[in-house]
Amino acid sequence: MQRNPPVYFDNAATSWRKPGAVLRALGDAAADAGGNPGRGGHPLAQRAGETVYHARETAAAFFDAEPENVVFTQNCTHALNLAIQGICQPGDHVVISDLEHNSVARPVAALAKRGVITYTVAETAPDEETTLLNFRRSIRRNTRAVICTLVSNVTGQILPFRRIAALCREKGILFIADGAQACGVLPVSMRDGIRLLCTAGHKGLYGTMGTGLLISDGTVIPQPLMQGGTGSLSVLTEMPDFLPDALEAGTVNVPGIAALDAGMQWVMRQQLSHIHAWENALCSRFLAGLRRIPDCTVYRVPGAQYAPLVSFALSRETPNETGARLGKAGFCLRAGLHCAPLAHRKLGTIEAGTVRFAPSVFNTAEEVDALLHCIAG
């Protein structure tokens, strides 16, 4: 019998449920802050501008940045494209990891295909020392940046990103971080040595879809990919050369930004340590149950550190078949390649992928137990 409402374990794709404060902020902004921020001095435009700036202040406080260095984007992919294509120059070399999402792998590969840059894929390992050594060996004299995820969206493996950042500082190169699976679950700060942080607003920060963040440490401003209205320096035919205006061409998503603001504030009130502990406990319970299923393979390795996310597969059926069966029973998990073929090639699951379990703070132990019963069949 299908559960109604369904039980949602696909929070690595987008978080659901959303806190009530997020939904209220979304509606309030649409109803009461309906002007265009920075495009006029009338009350509704001013109210919208205040809404957006307050969200910049919240993001700056959350990630230890300055408000003017917070850029609002459509999603993490948008932010990563702004960062990658905005800093790479002809002749540059970049390093990525073998766990990257296509939001990193594809723009890097596209630049390489056009002959703009070259790149190296650094192999990750369960232990930090080997991973760090592989990144170090991948750096060349013309390396412009290391671009990598903080947490794999396939396995949940946590990369030693603070040590990678320190390596980048040592070598005088940029560290561009994909924080989509880390932000809102693990402590992530611009003080960690990240030069450009890209993340989603709709995952661990509990905002709505259509929102993301690009945050600079203030020392680097990517070249704009889009040109258009900013509400500032309108007499010029060029984009402004300062943040956030340089990267925010056109009208921003004011209701979505207000919802993201509320989501970040909600996470801060809940505290990252509480969120991580709860979700990690659910994963531990899930892993213990999977170990009792004879034909189940779990894609975790000893020695690695993991965020609250688990990939698995059953030998009796393909991951897509498992996902479809669970979906019919009212459990929402994502099966397949998760837009991360590099990671699945590394795992040896490129043909069929895996099934991904990604809980949130709104899930319960009882829901995990019910899911395990359904998986066992």
C-alpha positions in Angstrom: 0.0 0.0 0.0 1.4 3.4 -1.0 2.0 5.9 1.8 0.2 9.2 1.7 1.9 11.5 2.0 5.0 9.8 0.6 8.1 9.5 2.8 10.8 11.7 1.4 14.5 10.5 1.5 15.8 12.5 -1.6 17.1 15.5 0.3 20.4 15.4 -1.6 18.4 16.5 -4.7 16.3 19.1 -2.9 15.1 19.3 0.7 11.5 18.6 1.6 9.7 19.3 3.8 10.4 23.0 4.2 10.2 24.8 7.5 7.1 26.8 8.0 9.1 30.0 8.3 10.4 29.4 4.8 7.0 29.1 3.2 5.7 32.1 5.1 8.7 34.2 3.9 8.1 33.1 0.3 4.5 34.2 0.4 5.1 37.4 2.3 7.8 38.5 -0.1 5.5 37.8 -3.1 2.7 39.7 -1.5 4.4 42.6 0.2 7.9 43.1 -1.4 6.7 43.1 -5.0 8.9 45.9 -6.4 12.1 45.4 -8.3 15.1 45.9 -6.0 17.5 48.6 -7.1 15.1 49.7 -9.9 13.4 52.7 -8.4 13.0 54.7 -5.2 9.4 54.0 -4.5 8.3 52.1 -1.4 7.9 48.6 -3.0 11.2 48.7 -4.7 12.8 49.8 -1.5 11.1 47.0 0.4 12.3 44.5 -2.1 15.8 45.9 -1.9 15.8 45.6 1.9 14.6 42.0 1.7 17.5 41.1 -0.6 20.1 42.9 1.4 18.9 41.3 4.7 19.4 37.9 3.0 22.9 38.9 2.0 23.6 39.8 5.6 22.3 36.4 6.7 24.4 34.5 4.2 27.4 36.5 5.2 26.9 35.7 8.8 26.3 32.0 8.0 29.5 31.6 6.0 31.8 34.3 7.6 31.8 36.6 4.6 30.9 40.2 3.8 27.4 41.0 2.5 28.7 42.7 -0.6 30.5 39.5 -1.6 27.3 37.4 -1.6 25.9 36.8 -5.1 22.4 35.3 -5.6 22.2 32.7 -8.4 19.5 30.4 -9.8 21.1 27.3 -8.2 24.5 25.8 -7.5 25.2 24.9 -11.1 24.7 28.6 -12.1 27.1 29.6 -9.3 29.7 27.1 -10.4 29.5 28.2 -14.1 29.9 31.8 -13.0 33.0 30.9 -11.0 34.6 28.4 -13.4 34.0 30.3 -16.7 34.5 33.6 -15.0 38.0 32.9 -13.7 39.5 30.5 -16.3 41.7 32.2 -18.9 43.4 30.8 -22.1 46.3 28.6 -21.2 45.1 27.9 -17.6 45.1 24.4 -16.0 42.6 23.4 -13.3 42.3 20.4 -11.0 39.1 18.6 -10.2 38.4 15.4 -8.2 37.1 12.1 -9.4 33.9 12.6 -7.4 32.6 15.7 -9.2 29.0 16.4 -10.1 28.4 17.4 -13.8 28.0 21.0 -12.6 31.8 21.0 -12.2 32.8 18.4 -14.7 30.8 19.7 -17.7 31.9 23.4 -17.7 35.5 22.3 -17.2 35.3 19.7 -20.0 33.6 22.3 -22.3 36.4 24.8 -21.7 39.0 22.1 -22.4 37.1 21.0 -25.6 37.3 24.6 -26.9 41.1 24.6 -26.2 40.8 27.3 -23.5 42.1 25.2 -20.6 43.5 21.8 -19.7 42.6 19.9 -16.6 43.6 17.0 -14.4 41.3 14.7 -12.4 42.8 14.0 -9.0 42.0 10.6 -7.5 40.4 10.6 -4.1 41.1 7.9 -1.5 39.6 6.9 1.8 42.4 8.5 3.7 43.1 12.2 3.7 46.9 11.9 3.2 46.6 10.0 -0.1 43.9 12.3 -1.4 45.9 15.4 -0.5 49.0 13.9 -2.1 47.1 13.2 -5.3 45.9 16.8 -5.5 49.4 18.1 -4.9 50.8 15.9 -7.7 48.1 17.2 -10.0 49.1 20.9 -9.7 51.2 22.3 -12.5 53.0 25.6 -13.0 50.0 27.0 -14.9 47.3 25.7 -12.5 44.8 28.4 -12.0 42.4 26.7 -9.6 41.4 23.6 -7.7 37.6 23.1 -8.2 36.1 20.3 -6.2 33.1 19.2 -4.2 33.2 19.3 -0.4 31.0 16.2 -0.1 30.2 13.6 -2.8 26.6 13.7 -3.8 26.8 9.9 -4.6 28.4 8.4 -1.6 28.5 11.3 0.9 32.3 11.0 1.2 33.7 14.2 2.8 36.9 15.5 1.1 39.6 17.1 3.3 38.6 20.5 1.9 40.3 22.6 4.6 43.6 20.9 3.8 43.0 21.3 0.1 42.4 24.9 0.7 45.7 25.2 2.6 47.5 23.5 -0.3 45.9 26.0 -2.7 47.1 28.9 -0.5 50.6 27.4 -0.4 50.7 27.2 -4.2 49.1 30.6 -4.8 46.0 29.2 -6.7 42.3 29.6 -6.2 40.1 27.1 -4.4 36.6 27.0 -5.8 34.3 24.9 -3.7 31.0 23.1 -4.6 29.2 23.1 -1.3 25.9 21.8 -2.5 25.9 18.7 -0.3 27.8 20.2 2.6 26.2 23.6 3.4 23.6 23.3 6.0 24.9 20.0 7.3 28.7 20.6 8.0 30.4 23.7 9.1 31.6 25.6 6.0 33.3 29.0 6.3 35.1 31.3 4.0 37.7 31.3 6.8 38.5 27.7 5.7 40.5 29.2 2.8 37.8 29.0 0.2 38.1 31.7 -2.4 34.8 31.1 -4.2 32.0 29.1 -2.5 29.2 27.9 -4.7 26.1 26.2 -3.1 22.4 25.5 -3.6 19.8 27.4 -1.7 17.2 24.6 -1.9 19.1 21.7 -0.2 20.6 21.8 3.2 19.8 25.6 3.6 16.1 24.7 3.2 15.2 27.5 0.8 13.1 26.9 -2.3 14.2 25.7 -5.8 15.6 28.4 -8.1 18.0 29.8 -5.5 21.8 29.5 -5.0 24.8 31.4 -3.7 28.2 32.4 -5.0 30.3 33.8 -2.2 33.7 35.4 -2.8 36.4 36.0 -0.2 36.6 39.5 -1.6 39.9 38.9 -3.4 38.5 37.6 -6.7 35.7 38.7 -8.9 34.9 36.4 -11.8 34.3 37.9 -15.2 30.5 38.2 -15.9 28.9 35.6 -18.2 25.8 37.7 -18.6 25.4 41.4 -19.2 22.3 43.4 -18.4 20.6 45.7 -16.0 21.9 46.0 -12.5 20.3 49.2 -11.2 23.8 50.6 -10.7 26.1 52.5 -13.0 23.4 52.3 -15.7 25.1 54.9 -17.9 27.9 52.4 -18.7 27.7 49.9 -21.5 29.8 47.5 -19.3 28.8 45.6 -16.3 29.9 47.1 -12.9 33.3 45.8 -11.8 32.3 45.1 -8.2 30.3 42.5 -6.4 27.5 41.6 -6.2 26.4 43.8 -9.2 29.0 42.3 -11.6 27.3 38.9 -11.4 23.7 39.8 -10.9 22.4 40.9 -14.3 18.7 41.2 -14.4 16.0 40.9 -11.8 16.8 38.6 -8.9 14.3 36.1 -7.4 13.1 38.2 -4.5 10.6 35.7 -3.1 13.1 32.9 -3.4 15.8 34.9 -1.7 13.5 35.8 1.1 12.7 32.1 1.6 16.4 31.3 1.5 17.0 33.9 4.1 14.4 32.3 6.3 15.9 28.8 5.7 19.4 29.9 6.7 18.0 31.6 9.8 16.1 28.4 10.6 19.3 26.3 10.2 21.2 28.6 12.5 18.5 28.3 15.2 18.5 24.5 14.9 22.3 24.4 15.0 24.4 22.5 12.5 25.6 20.1 15.2 22.0 19.1 16.0 21.1 18.7 12.3 24.2 16.6 11.6 23.7 14.4 14.6 20.1 13.7 13.8 20.7 12.9 10.1 23.8 10.9 11.0 21.8 8.8 13.5 19.2 8.0 10.8 22.0 6.9 8.4 23.6 4.7 11.1 20.2 3.1 11.7 19.7 2.6 7.9 23.2 1.1 7.5 22.6 -1.3 10.3 19.4 -2.5 8.6 21.0 -2.8 5.2 23.7 -5.1 6.6 20.9 -7.5 7.5 19.8 -7.7 3.8 21.9 -10.5 2.2 22.0 -9.2 -1.4 22.7 -5.5 -0.5 25.9 -3.7 -1.4 26.6 -0.5 0.4 29.0 2.0 -1.2 31.1 3.1 1.7 34.7 2.2 2.4 36.6 1.9 5.8 38.7 4.9 6.6 36.7 7.6 4.8 34.6 10.2 6.5 30.9 10.5 5.3 28.1 13.1 5.5 24.6 11.8 6.1 24.0 10.1 2.8 24.1 6.4 1.7 24.3 4.7 -1.7 23.3 1.1 -2.1 22.2 -1.5 -4.6 20.5 -4.9 -4.5 21.7 -7.8 -6.6 18.1 -9.1 -7.3 17.1 -5.9 -9.3 18.6 -2.9 -10.9 18.8 0.4 -8.9 16.1 1.8 -11.2 13.9 -1.1 -10.4 14.5 -0.7 -6.7 13.7 3.0 -6.9 10.5 2.4 -8.8 9.4 -0.3 -6.4 10.1 1.9 -3.4 8.3 4.8 -5.1 5.2 2.7 -5.7 5.2 2.0 -1.9 5.5 5.7 -1.2 9.2 6.1 -0.5 11.1 8.8 -2.4 14.7 7.9 -3.2 16.8 8.7 -6.2 18.2 5.9 -8.4 20.6 6.1 -11.2 23.8 8.1 -11.9 22.9 11.2 -9.8 24.4 13.6 -12.5 27.9 12.4 -11.3 29.3 9.9 -13.8 32.9 10.4 -12.6 31.9 9.1 -9.2 30.1 6.2 -10.6 33.0 5.2 -12.8 35.1 5.2 -9.7 32.6 3.0 -7.9 32.2 0.6 -10.9 28.5 1.5 -11.0 28.5 3.4 -14.3 26.2 1.0 -16.0 23.2 1.2 -13.6 24.1 3.6 -10.8 22.9 3.2 -7.3 20.0 4.0 -5.0 20.6 7.0 -2.8 19.2 7.5 0.7 19.4 11.1 1.8 17.5 12.0 5.0 16.7 15.4 6.5 16.1 16.6 10.0 12.4 16.1 9.4 12.7 12.3 9.0 12.1 9.9 11.8 13.5 6.5 12.9 10.1 4.9 12.3 10.3 6.1 8.6 13.7 4.5 8.3 12.5 1.2 9.7 9.5 1.2 7.3 11.8 1.9 4.4 14.1 -1.0 5.4 11.2 -3.4 5.6 10.2 -2.4 2.1 13.7 -2.7 0.7 14.0 -6.2 2.2 10.8 -7.1 0.3 
